[in-house]
Amino acid sequence: MSVNLGHLTKRTARARSLFAAALVLGCVFGTVTHAEAQNIASPTTPSSITPPVGNSAFLVGHAVGTQGYVCLPAGAGASTASWTVNSSRPEATLFSSFFGRDVEVITHFLSPDTNPNEFAPSPLAFGNATWQSSIDTSKVWAQPLQSIAAGSDESCPNTGSITCLLLQSIGSEEGPTGGKSLTRTTFVQRLNTKGGSAPATGCSVSSDVGKQTLVPYTADYYFFHGNE
């Protein structure tokens, strides 16, 4: 009986790859589920974007995404125009490194806050900045509290990039199977931004109004929970 060694070798390699991926995801799941045990140092930041005493970082992800802009008139009846942040188009994927592999841990997008907390504005916006765990699908919604300009601090060093932010949780929600990894989030920091600023051209006169663009950016997002 003949044996196709090449076919067996490919199947073995594929099985090893799948096992490694499953192992990494299992470690990620355990790490995120037991996030309190992670040894993540809270970053040193200016007081204006530092969470209040009593909150500690428990998770960090490196984001790769885009910031959206729409060209709008500079004012009522104005013949000039300028790029304005399109609040419906923040999109990013957050990665963390486990055993030398970059693993997707969170997605960032806009969605309605379906479980607001006491800090949520009233009325709610049509959509709020959302972070959803890629592991257990729990969510947290947050809104900006303070910002600093890029290039103004070591935690936000890249001049000309989008601002660095402190955001406060305005709601959270368990995943459909009871996942809770992000539900204890109290604050989120966006640091080390690179890119994402509005283009210097393409939106200056009334005929440009309505144009849209997506600008790539990267950043680090730190998630905090209250100390117990």
N, C-alpha and C positions, 0 to 999 in steps of 0.2 A: 504494500500500500504506500503510495507516494504521499509526501507531506510538503505543503507549501510553506517553506521556512520564512519567506518574506512576509507572507500573510500573517503568520503567527507572530513574527517580530513586531509588525505594525499593531496587532491586537494587544500585545503585551505592553507596548509603549503607550497606547491609548489608555489601557487600564491603569497604568502607573500615573499617567497625567490626571485621570479622573480621580484617583485616590488622593493624589497630592492636593487637588483642588478641594475635594471634600474635607480633607484634613485642615486646610487653611480656613475654609468657611466654618468648620466646627470650632476652631480656635477663636475666630472672629466672633461667632455667636456667643461663646462662653465669655469672651472679653467684654462684649457690649452688654450682655445680660448682667454680668457682675462688674459693671463699670466702676463701682465704688472702689474696687480693689486695684484699679489701674493707678500707676504711679505717674500721673501727669501733673507737672508743675504749672501752676497758674502763671501766665506770662506777665512780665513787667511792662506796664502800660501807664500812660498819663492818667491822673485821677479822674478826668472827665469821662474816660471810656473804661474805667475799671469797675467791675461789679462791686456792690456794697460788701462790707465785711460780713462774713458768715456764709459766703458762697465760694465753692471750689470747682476748678475745672475737672471734668471726668472723662471728656472725650474730645479729640481733635481730629479734623479731617482737612486734607489739602484739596481745595476746590479747583476744578477746571470747568469754565463755563463762558457765558456771554452776558453782556449787559445790553439791553435794548434801548434805542432812542427813537423818538419821532420828531419830525421837523414841524414846529408850530410858529405862528406869528409872534413877533416880539412884544406885541401889545395890541389892544383894540384898535383896529383900523390901521395898524402899522404896515408899512411896505417892506419891512425887513423881517427876518425870521431867525430862529436859533434852535439848536438841538435841545430837546427836553427828555429827561429820563422817562422811558415807557414803563410805567409801574407794572404792566401786565407781562413783562418779558424778562424777569430774572430767571436764568436757567443755569444749573451747574450740577456736576457730579462730584461728590467728595470721596476721597480715597485715604486709606490708612495703610501703613506698611506692617505686615505680619510675616515673620520668617523670610524676609527678603522679597516678599511679593506685595505689590500694590493691589489692595482689594477695595472694591466699591463698598462703602458703608452707609452713605446717605445720598439722597437726591434733594435738590433745592429748586423750588418752583413757586408759583403763586396759586393759591386756592382759597375758597371760602373757609373762614374759621367756624367750624361746626360745633365747637365745644369751648366757648370763650370763658376766661377766668375774670377775676375782679379787676384786672388791669386792662382789660379790653376796652377800647373806645366804644361809645354809643352815640350814633349808630355805627355798626361795623362797616368797614369798606367792603366793596364787592369782592375783594380778594386780599389776602395778606401773605407776606413772606412765609414760606412753609419749608420745613425740613422733615423728610420722611426716611426712617431707617430702612435700608435695603435688606436688613436681616429679619426684623420682626414687624415691619411696616407701621410701627408707632409713629406719631407725628407731634411736632411742636410748631406753633405759630408765634411769630415775634414781630415787634415794631421797633424802629430806631428810637433811641433816647438821646444819644450824643454822637458826635463824629469829630474826627481830626483830619486835617489835610494830609494827603500822602506826601512824604518827604519831611514831615515835621517831627518825627520821632523814630527811634530805632525799631520800634514795633510796626512802623508804617513807613519804610525807608524810600520807597520808589516814587520820586517826584513825578507829577503828571498823571498818576494813576487814580483810580476811584478812591474815595475816602475810606478810612477805617472807621468801624462802627462799634457801638455798644447797643445791643437790642435786648428788650425785655420780653419774656414770654407773655402772650396774651391768650393762650389756650393750648391745650394738648389733648391727645386722643390715643387710646390703646389701639393696637392692631386688631384685625378681625379674629385672630386666634389668641388674643390676650397679651400680645407683646407690649412691654412697658419701657423699653430702653431709653426713650426720649421724653417720657411723660413727666419726669421729675425736673426737666430743664427749667431754670429760672431766668438765665441770661445767656446770650450768645454774643461772642466777639468776632468781628471780621477784621483780621490783621494781615500784614505782609501782602497787601494788594499789589498787583502788577498788571497794568493795562486797564481796559474797561472804560476809559474816559471818552467823552464825546469826540467825534472827528472834528478836525479844524476846518474842514471844507464840506461843501455839499448842501449847506442849509444857510442861506443868507438873504434870499429875496422871496417875495410872496409866491413866486412860481415854484419854489422848492417845498412849500407847505404840503404835508402829507407823506413825504418821504420817510422811510424807516430804515434803520440799520442795526446790525448786531455786532458788538465789539468784543472780541475775546478778552478774558481776564483770568487771572489765578489769584487765589487768596487762601489763607488759613482760617478755618472756623473753629473756635473753641466753645464748647458747651459746658455750662456751669449748673450745679445744683446746690440747694441749701444744705449746710452742714447740720447733721443731727447728732 
